[in-house]
Amino acid sequence: MKKIYKYTIMAALCLTVATGCRKHYEEINTDPSTYNPANFNPNFILTSAQLSYSGSVDFSYDTWRANLIYCSTMMQGLSSVIGYWAGDKYISNPTYTAAYWGFSSNSITSGDGAYPEQVRLIVDLLAFTKDKKEYQNLHQITRIMRALIFQRITDLYGDVPYSQAGIGFLGKNYFPVYDKQKDIYTDMLKEVSEAVAALDVNGDKPAGDAFYNGDPTKWKRFGNSLVLRMAMRLSKVDAATAQSYVQKVVGNTMLSNDDNAFILGSESGNRITINRNSQILLGGGGQENFYTRWSKTFIDFLKSTNDPRLGVVAVTNLYVNEDTKAQNPNANANPAAQKGMPNGKDLSLIAGQGIKLDPGFTAFTDYSSPSPVMIKKDGPTFVLTYAETELLLADAAERFGIAGSAAQHYREGLIASMTYLSQYGAAATITATAAAAYADAHPYNPANGLNMINTQYWALNNTKLDFYESWANWRRTGFPVLTPVVYPGNATNGTIPRRFPYPVVEAGTNTENYNKAVASVPGGDLLTSRVWWDKN
């Protein structure tokens, strides 16, 4: 998919809109009828919401704390020995688990997160574009974006404000109820299905669309692929609904890597526009560049079958010591040299905890870092890909006997999981020939089908640096089978967390609805409790 660099300029303009809305929220949201085409361009809001979906504009605290500190290490995609990387050891840090939600009481992060930076914008955009012919497709795209945004929020926390979320001054409701996750999924599936049907290939092409440049045909395929992902999330809790929606979209999902949705970062806007994951992994806020590496679990998985991805996603000796953030141009990409760092370790000299006392330790420079091509400041943040879609179709075929051949979808998904990497840059290219040869050498085995499919889904999302999705799908399927770490003081009795607790600040700002939500969480509002669709 071709990306146009005008979004660098658009993203900078978005900052004006986003921060302006934040500073003058009451004025801007009081009377939406005061907007008109002469003084407002709704495309800026779409771009801003898409940019914020890739991470907060203020130092990416949601990405840092939720995607990386927690999800990446719990899923053993990355490993870190930095003390505040609580997820690596299943330690409870309420400020960090609240970071994605937003509205933190911490002044450093106040106003950041999904509700203020994504939900607020997308709800405003829905109101502005409703029943306006000139924005017909923009409105439908906004409906799809709303579901995309809320799927991640509800997957992380469970029951959350949804039907009343973001209306604030628009609806004079400042204390939104927490909708049941079942109801949220029911509505999201309906909304996206209707939006896809209403998209007009001959209609308006929103200029602010940083994913597809307003192409309604690609948005139709994206929407159907999102329906597939949402439907399959229900595979254990509501199989009938899952199958029904999967069957509706079969044949109309993404067709190739050209349909992949991603947003490119840009160095032009500094913190505002650079790639969020890269900002952290390059050491923009600490020593993540040196002390956070690929997990031993992930590297060992790739090495076990001589997976060609190993030679493009990992390097050793990228940073020569902890005192420099300058990358070594002679970093070693030799697959044989790659070595993952075990999870659940720290920098102490305590036996069983300290990384330097681990039997496999040699030197930090020997542990594998994400390849430079994957962590460029102007690199892509992947949203949803063809490879994911094919692997989900394979799961549906194996699990339910629908959607075609599990073996064929698996093969296509595996190949695409390798060839899509070129979208990071030429240095990450794996040829279609090499990918097909690997797939043919490691064919689908129905007896172990769901494990194979969902372990590859995990590997794919690790390379996408989308650990939110790795965690969600692992909770749904139980694959890959991961060995939990046991670290002193952990909050889960040595089990991998299942959800994020609600932000405690909600107790003081939305007290009645917060208390009802907390009381309805099976097992209590804990890291170990499960969301509705997360069944054994």
Secondary structure as GFF3:
##gff-version 3
##sequence-region A 1 536
A	DSSP	alpha_helix	6	23	.	.	.	ID=ss1
A	DSSP	alpha_helix	25	30	.	.	.	ID=ss2
A	DSSP	three_ten_helix	32	34	.	.	.	ID=ss3
A	DSSP	alpha_helix	43	53	.	.	.	ID=ss4
A	DSSP	alpha_helix	61	62	.	.	.	ID=ss5
A	DSSP	pi_helix	63	72	.	.	.	ID=ss6
A	DSSP	alpha_helix	73	74	.	.	.	ID=ss7
A	DSSP	beta_strand	78	80	.	.	.	ID=ss8
A	DSSP	three_ten_helix	86	89	.	.	.	ID=ss9
A	DSSP	alpha_helix	94	97	.	.	.	ID=ss10
A	DSSP	alpha_helix	114	114	.	.	.	ID=ss11
A	DSSP	pi_helix	115	119	.	.	.	ID=ss12
A	DSSP	alpha_helix	120	129	.	.	.	ID=ss13
A	DSSP	three_ten_helix	133	135	.	.	.	ID=ss14
A	DSSP	alpha_helix	136	157	.	.	.	ID=ss15
A	DSSP	beta_strand	160	161	.	.	.	ID=ss16
A	DSSP	alpha_helix	168	171	.	.	.	ID=ss17
A	DSSP	beta_strand	178	179	.	.	.	ID=ss18
A	DSSP	alpha_helix	181	198	.	.	.	ID=ss19
A	DSSP	alpha_helix	216	233	.	.	.	ID=ss20
A	DSSP	alpha_helix	239	249	.	.	.	ID=ss21
A	DSSP	three_ten_helix	257	259	.	.	.	ID=ss22
A	DSSP	beta_strand	261	264	.	.	.	ID=ss23
A	DSSP	three_ten_helix	267	272	.	.	.	ID=ss24
A	DSSP	alpha_helix	276	281	.	.	.	ID=ss25
A	DSSP	alpha_helix	288	291	.	.	.	ID=ss26
A	DSSP	beta_strand	292	294	.	.	.	ID=ss27
A	DSSP	alpha_helix	296	304	.	.	.	ID=ss28
A	DSSP	alpha_helix	310	313	.	.	.	ID=ss29
A	DSSP	beta_strand	314	315	.	.	.	ID=ss30
A	DSSP	three_ten_helix	335	337	.	.	.	ID=ss31
A	DSSP	three_ten_helix	355	357	.	.	.	ID=ss32
A	DSSP	three_ten_helix	364	366	.	.	.	ID=ss33
A	DSSP	beta_strand	369	370	.	.	.	ID=ss34
A	DSSP	three_ten_helix	372	374	.	.	.	ID=ss35
A	DSSP	beta_strand	380	384	.	.	.	ID=ss36
A	DSSP	alpha_helix	386	400	.	.	.	ID=ss37
A	DSSP	alpha_helix	406	419	.	.	.	ID=ss38
A	DSSP	three_ten_helix	420	424	.	.	.	ID=ss39
A	DSSP	three_ten_helix	426	428	.	.	.	ID=ss40
A	DSSP	alpha_helix	432	441	.	.	.	ID=ss41
A	DSSP	three_ten_helix	446	448	.	.	.	ID=ss42
A	DSSP	alpha_helix	449	464	.	.	.	ID=ss43
A	DSSP	alpha_helix	467	477	.	.	.	ID=ss44
A	DSSP	alpha_helix	506	509	.	.	.	ID=ss45
A	DSSP	alpha_helix	511	519	.	.	.	ID=ss46
###
